[in-house]
Amino acid sequence: MPAALKKQLSPVLQEGFVLRRSVFQKCLELYPMQEWQNLMQRVNKLNRFKKKNNDFIRRFTAGVKMVEVDVNGRLLIPKDLTVFANISKHIVVASAINIVEIWDKDLYEQAIGDAALDFADLAEEVMGHDDDDYGVS
């Protein structure tokens, strides 16, 4: 774990983390325990008697592992998750607001490169709301 990131995570290091497969990318997502519990509260509200909900829950929680950062700032990534994310020798640990993404370096660079091509359009679609949407007149 990079020293700067470990410092930022220091308030939650003792609580542990949940490591899981990303839904949209070939990377891993590291959730501080409180973030994971908040997310699970939302997931637990789904009606499990609806097949789509049940399928979602099963896939979303597939491969979930509880992990801890050791005293030297290391995080052991289980083999099945390493295989899922195609993690080889070099990794990228990237902050993603309230979670941390863990990528194989080559896949991360490819994903960032691919996203750069249409990022302006994506930024406008996601963040380019009219001022009225934010209560500004």
Secondary structure, 3 states (H helix, E strand, C coil): CCHHHHHHHHHHHHHCEEEEECCCCCCEEEEEHHHHHHHHHHHHCCCCCCHHHHHHHHHHCCCCEEECECCCCCECCCHHHHHHCCCCCCEEEEEECCEEEEEEHHHHHHHHHHHHHCHHHHHHHHHCCCHHHHCCC
